[in-house]
Amino acid sequence: MASLQQRIRWSKPVLFLACLLPLFLLVLRAVNDDLGANPVEALTHDTGDWALRFLLASLAVTPLRMLTGRSWLIRYRRMLGLFAFFYALVHFTIYLWIDQGFLWSEIIADILKRPYITLGFAAFLILVPLAMTSTKGMLRRLGKRWIMLHRLVYASALLGILHFVWLVKADYREPGLYLLIFLLLMLFRIPPLKRRLQHA
């Protein structure tokens, strides 16, 4: 029977491929001209959605660990967080390249003029130093400062969700669901509840 370490070692490549699957399916749709009437919008929205989903998935690891007592779940959090950054980077690149054609004056004006783009840009900028300091080496170098820095992920997630809320014109069900999930996940970070669950 495989040990826990062996199962984790083999499950990580499976998780990695599963995290790439949404991008593969999106590329497949693009190749087959199956992105609808507005392909750029479909590419932008889909990658943004997956960035949020992976960000929430990474935030869900700690509550799941607290509820189940399975501390090994924490070993998947970094990969989920990095994939959140990866999809956010693809999302932002599509906006810069395909949507705006790297016209920097228009991009800067767009970011400053449209609040939902300002929020999305801020959410992405927060993720950049988190991704850059995600290694074990940076954790050791930064010590307690690493924990404080990586708590900014909460702000990034909230800004990303508000970016989505502000973007939609009428149907708020999907961004509303993301907001509800985020708030539920944040409840587990409230010190009294966190202490209670940790000592349960």
N, C-alpha and C positions, 0 to 999 in steps of 0.2 A: 504493500500500500504506500502511495506517494506521501512524503512528508508535507507539512504546510509550506515550508520553504520551496519545495519542488513545485507545488501547485501554483504558488504565487509566481515563480519564475516562468512557468509555462503559460500562465493566464495573462501576463503582461503583453506578450506579442499578440494574443487574441484580442485583448482590449484595444491595442494600438490599431490593428486592422479594422476593428469595429468603429473606432473613432474616425477613420479615414473613409468609411463607407458612404456617409452623406456627401462628401466631396466627389467621390467616384460616381455616384448616382446623378449628381448635378452636372458633372462633365458629360456623362452619357446622355442626359437630356439635351444638353447644348449641342452635342454632335448630331443627335437625331432631330434637331430643330423642334424640340418639344418644350420650349420655355414660354409658350404663349405669345400674346400680341406684343408684349414689352419684355424682351429677353434680358435687357440690362437691369430692369427693376426686379425681375425674378431672381437673377444671380445675386443682386445686392441684398434682397430681402431674405433669401434662403441662407446665405452665409451669415447674415446678422442674427437670424433665428438660432442657428446652430452655435454661434458664439455665446449667446445667452443661455442656451440649454446646457452647454458644457460648463459654463460658469456656475450655474445653479447646481449642476451635478457635483462639481468640486466642493461647493459649500454644503452639500448634503452628506458628505462623507463623515464629518464630525458628528452630526446628530445620529447617523446610522450606527456609528461606533459606540456612542453613548447608550443607545437603546438596545443594541444587541450584545455589547460587551466584547465585540470582535475587533481588537485593536489593530489587527493586520489590515483592515480596510484602509487605514491611513496611507498605506503604501501606493494606493492608486490615485491619491488626491493630486499629486504633482502632475501626473500625466493628463488628468482631466483638466487641470488648470492651464497647462501648456497648450492643450488643444483648443481651449476657449480663446487663448491669445492667438493661436494659429488661424482660427476661423474669423476672429476679429480683424486680423491682419489682411486676410483674403478679402473680407468685406470692405475694408478701407481702401485696399489696392484697386478693387473694382471701381469704387467711387472715384478715386484719383485718376485712374488710367482710362477705363472704358467709358465712364459717365462724363468726366470732366476733361479728359485728354491732357492731363498734366498742365492745364492752364492755371498757373499758380495764383495769378491776380484774382481770377474768378473763384478759385477754390477758397482763398482767404476771405473774400467778400461773402461767399456762401456760408462759410463757418460763422462769421460774425453776424450775418443778417438773419439766418434761420435758426431759431432756438433749438429745434430738435437735432440739427446737425452739430451745433455747439455742444450739446449734451453728449452726443455720440462720440465726438472728437475727444472730449474730456475723459469719457469712460475708457477710450482706447489708450490715451496718453498715460493713464494710471496703470494700465496693464503692462506697459513697456518695461518699467523698472522691476515689476514683479517677475516678469518672465526672465529678465536678465540676471536676477538674483535667486533663481529657483534651484540652483545647484547646491549640493551638500557643502561644497567648499565655501560658497558665499554665506551659507547658514552659519558655518563655524566662524568666519571672519566677522560677521555682523553681530552675532550673539543675540542679545535682547532687542537690539535695533532691528534685526530681521523680522521678529514677531510684530513689532510696531509697524514696520513698513508693509508687511503682507496683510495687515488688517485693512489696508486701503482697498482690498478686493471688495469689501462690503460697499464702499462708495462707488466703485466701478460698476458693480452689479446693479445698484440702484439707479445710477445715471443711465446705464444701458437700457434698463426697463422704462425709465421715463422718456428716453429717446424714442423708444418703440411706441409708447402711449401717445406722445406728441405727434408722431408720424402718421398714425392711422386717422382716418377721417370720420368713421362712423362705428365700425365694429371693434369694440374694445375688449372682446372676450379673451383673445389670446394674450395680449399684454396684461390684461387684468389677472389672468391665471398666473402668469409669471410673477406679478407683483405679490399675489397671495402666497405663492410658494416661497418667495424671498422672505416675506414677513414671518411665515411659519418657521423657516430655517433660522431666522434671526432670534426667534424666541429661545432657541436652545443656547444662544450666547448670553442670555441674561444670567448674571452670576448666581442668584439663588437657585434657579432651575438647574443650571449647569452643575452646581455643587450637589444638589439633591440627586441628580441622575448619576453622577460619578460615584456616589456613595450608596447607590441602591443595591 
